[in-house]
Every structure is written in C-alpha cells, then in structure tokens.
C-alpha cells in the first residue's frame, strides 16, 4: 500500500513539474503585446533617415565553444549600439546574417575591421521589415544584395532602439 501511495505521489509530482509547464506555454498566443502604430513603410523611412548618421563603433573578437573566432563591429547611432556587422576574421569580408565562419585565428585587427565597416556604411540599404514579438519592427540592412544586420524600430513612435545583445557583447568582449 505504501509503495502504491509513493508511486502515486511521485507520478503527481512529475505531472505537475514536467507536463503542466509545457502545456501552459502553448496557450501564450503569438501576436505582439501592442499592435504597432506605425506602418512598415514608416519604419523603413526612419531607418533610411538614420543611415547617413550610422557609424562604425568598436570591433571585438568573440571566441566560440570550440575555439572558433567571430569578429564583430558595433553600429552606432548617436552613441548607442543599434546593431552589429560580422566580418570574416581572416579575410575581413562582411558576412551575411546567419553565416558563422569556422576560423580559429584572427588576422584582421579591430582597427582594420572598423575601416572595412566605415567604407561599407554608405553602401548599406534598408531591406525588408518584419514585425517582432513585442510590436516593434525589425528591418534588415543589406549590403551587396544580402542581409548583414538588423535594426529595430519602436512600433509606437518610430524611434530606433538599442540592440541590447550587441551592446552587452561590446561591453564584454570590446577592449
């Protein structure tokens, strides 16, 4: 009898701890918390207006789990980090978003990386807009036909938002 009672309590414990939290996540809904007040076209215009004021910030090298190097340069707008560009740490080429090189060495200095990004900034264009989870707009920055960075625009007032992940990486890895 005690074994059956212990088994029942254990089964109830696993049900509460493991099964119920996953079923609760399914009913969260996928829409934004606030519907945007500005349109995608207005968000694109905000980013187009900000492009001439973008500048290259500090460059940093991150090291991955298996020793792979990632060379990144912050994109600054009025001294706030609004995005980042990733470069090949060996050749210095700007990489498309999502491409992760498997280089284990860095031959490009941070100053060279900043120079490459500074030369590419006038050639950046505003790409497609998509709605983020929180009602903000994410816009792609394209270079030579491929998406190389994202810029986030506030869906309520059209201001360009700080990229907190890039800012945190800059704080941690930037020297």
N, C-alpha and C positions, 0 to 999 in steps of 0.2 A: 504494500500500500504506500509506504514512504517513497519507494522508487518511482511509482506512478505519479505521485504528487510532485516530486522533484523534477521529473521529466516534464510534467505539465507547466511548472513554473519556468523551467528553462526554455521550453518552447514559446511560452508567452513573452519571455524576455527577448528572445531573438525576433519574434514578430514585431514587437514594439521598437526595438533598436534598429533592426535592419530593413524591414519591409515598409513600415509606415512612412519613414522619411523619404524614401524614393517615390512612393505614390503621392506624397504631398507635393513634390517638385513638379509632377506632371500637370497639375492644375494651375500653374502660375500665370499662364497667359503669355502670349508672345509679343504683344504690342507695346508701343512706347508708353512711359509713365504719363507724359504730357504730349498731346499732338503738337507738332511744330506749327508756329505761327507764320514762319517764313517759308517760301517755296524753295525747291531745289535750285531754281534759276537765281533767286535772290542770294542763296548761299554761294553759288558759283561766282556771282558778281562780287561778293565780299572777298572771296579768295583772290579773284583777278585783281581787285584793287590793292590787295596786300602783297601780291607777288613782287612788285618793284622794291618794297621795303624789307623783304626777306634777306637775311644774311647768314653766312656760314659761322657757326659757333665753334666751340671746342670739338676736337676729334678725340676719340678714345678707342682702345682695343679691349674687347671682351674676350675672355677665354672660356670656351665651352667645356662640357664634361669630359670630352676625350682629347682635349688639348687643341681643338680647332680654334682659330682666331677669327674674330669678327671686328672689322674696322668700321666705325660709325661716326658720323658728323652731325651735330645738332643743327637744326634750322631755327633761327631766332627771329622773332618779330617783336621789336621794342623790348629787348632784353628778356623775353620769356620764350621758353622752348616750346615750339608749336609742332615739331616733327623731327624726323631724322632721315638721313640718307645712309645706306650701307654701301661700302666700297669693297672691292676685292683687295685683300691685304697684300697681295703680291704684285698685281698689275696696276692697281689704282683705279680700275674701271668702276663706274657706278653700276650697282646691281639692281635688277628688278625686285620688287617686293616679293617676299616668299622664297627667294633663292638664297640658299645658305652654302657658302663655299666651304670646302673641307681642307683649307690651308692650315698648316701647322706653324707657319712662320709669317712674319710681317716684314716686308721690305720697304713699305711706304711709311714715311714719317707722318705724324699728325699734322705738321705744317704743310706737307705736300697734299695730304688729304683735304685740308681746308682750301688749298689753292684750286684743286680739282672741282670742289663743290662751288666755290666762288665763281669759277668760269662757267659752270653749268646752270647757275641760278637764273641768268637772263633767258635761258632756253627752256625753262620749265613751263608747262602749260597745265591748265586746270582740266581734269578729266571728269569722269562720271561721279555722280553724287548718289549716296545710298543713305537710308535712314538707319541710325544706330538705335540700340535698345532704349535709350533714355530720351528719345525725341530730338536728339541733335543730328546734324548732317555730317557725314564723313565724305570728304571729297578727295579723289586721287590727284596727285601731282604726277604728270607724265613727262618723260624725257626720252626723246628718240623713239616714240611710239610705245613705250612700256611704262607701267605704273611703278614709280620708285618711292613714293611716300604718301602718307595720308595727312590731311589737315581736317580738324574738327571745327565745325561752326555751330554755335549755340542756336538751337531751333526756335528760341523765343525772341531773341533780339538781334541775331546775326553777327555777334562778336566771335572772333576766332579764339578758340580755347587752348589752354596749355595742354601739351601732351605729357601727362604725369609720368608715364612709364619711361619716356625718353629723358625727362628731367631727372628722374631717380637714377637711371643708368649713368647719366652725365655726372651726377653727384658722386656715385660710387666708383666709376671707372675713370672719369676725366681727371687729368692731372694738370 
